[in-house]
């Protein structure tokens, strides 16, 4: 039995050397109680020595792992050892108390704050049973003095860390002169052990209960049942402590109290500190025996994990050897290049599950970012109808055009194609940034040992990517320039003039149908009102709508010249009538209303010249500008035709650019980089004169490797201890 408990003590000591005492969840007895519940007195009674600090308020401010070891010789001298000062034995238990106070102040500070770092104390004595106890700070409600405001939360969190260990046994100390239903220790134990399978209740201060009352129902398990039961103890009073009453006398007084008390005499053999020690020793032994196979399995897993971690840090003797430096450099270069390629190809074993990265991010840039940017461009959105009309007029010169001039279409469509250049170049930049991100992210621990080598690797790959950025951007710009250099109106997908006219014709018919539907109710209402019609009449609007865009184009020139001739004839008729008196006499300003006096007539030529000059002056002074003139039906048709052709051709170019730009980026930037990265790294860094400088190891990594190596040795040692015990 003692050997198993000492086995646990060895494991605690071994694990404490690397501050990993919590990693195994070793079986241990955790002492929990509120302040002034008699917790410290119980521990001192078990040890039968005064060795714990005492005072008002919170005294225990660090966990105290107390390992009690039985000495076989009855006359052996008692002493204590602290793990932080190995080799030094404390025979005076007053010095042990002082050392606990000094060590507590050193770590937790001079105020009343607490610390999670435990103090390990081992006591050798022939009077004790082999046990492992953990004394925790007493539970408190409100801060006192200079205690932190959240002292209650800190203590409760610390206690929960120890009691939530499923392998621990909870020693819940409660004063008997307080109702057990209000016990803080039992309440906390119930939270982590609701079935009460690993909780031992301890009732203190039984001698201080009011006369006529007793705690028999609690001790018998009727008031608050626990699988491991309750044990009643009687500790030394404050007066006994001040007068330094010997522990032997206190133990005899406790035994006499239970034997003489009328309520407790029947269970006297199950009360007292000595019975509590035996019970705890038995419970701890059983617990350790049950958990040994589980401990061995967990230690085996820890050994394997630590070996793998140590392997990632590499072997320092290998990097320091002159013969192996070249092979190590080559190995690290190859690993870095393979990781870079794997991140692009999506074959990396350590992929992120949170964000897109590497090749997946490049795909997202091509299909979502770049595609959305191109689709957001509306062709001709920056062109007004007046811009298109002006371009058409400028392209015809002084001659009227019979058809829509192709020069105007070329002039207008090229700036629209230029709009595709900016998102295309931005696509190149985004892919370049993603490749730079890939080369900067490296979690290879072996490579991180050598920060200079790692920085050089990143520098070489970054330089390679910068070299490829220029040609890739130039080629993408040339794709846009190529599209602008030759406007291929014979492209099979291009709508053409015929297709554009057909589209406009269809749109015109659709508008006509919609207009007819809107006017039909109005026409029926006028008929119902009694409006008579001598014959079928065609509304002016409907008559105008029957003239489609094709008829407008066909008759535009004829109607133009016909109108011109009519205007000329009308001008001549009015001029001759004006001159020769065909008009009303009152309309002739040359003749007064009553004065018909004769005046010498002017020549016809001089009158016509005067009339023309007057017309030109009126037109130049009061007439509208070129931009203010409303477009004719022919011009409106030409504008819509040009706009339709621009949209059709722009969609063809956009589709082509959306396909060619990702291909160009993949060929010139991505694939070139992934295929040449290893050769570039070897050519730049595989030089013997650089080996010493590149293989300078990081001090922090070296320290982490030493710590990992120490942990591995400790876990192996602990595994051997457990394996031999089983």
Helices and strands as residue ranges (DSSP letters): H 2-16, E 29-33, H 39-47, E 62-70, E 79-82, G 83-85, E 89-90, H 93-108, E 115-125, E 131-135, H 151-163, E 169-175, G 180-182, H 184-192, E 199-204, G 206-208, H 216-219, E 230-232, H 238-242, H 247-260, G 265-270, H 273-313, H 316-320, H 325-345, H 359-364, I 365-370, H 371-375, H 385-396, H 406-418, H 420-440, H 445-448, H 451-485, H 496-528, H 540-545, H 549-580, G 585-587, H 604-622, H 633-665, I 666-671, H 672-685, G 688-690, H 691-694, H 699-725
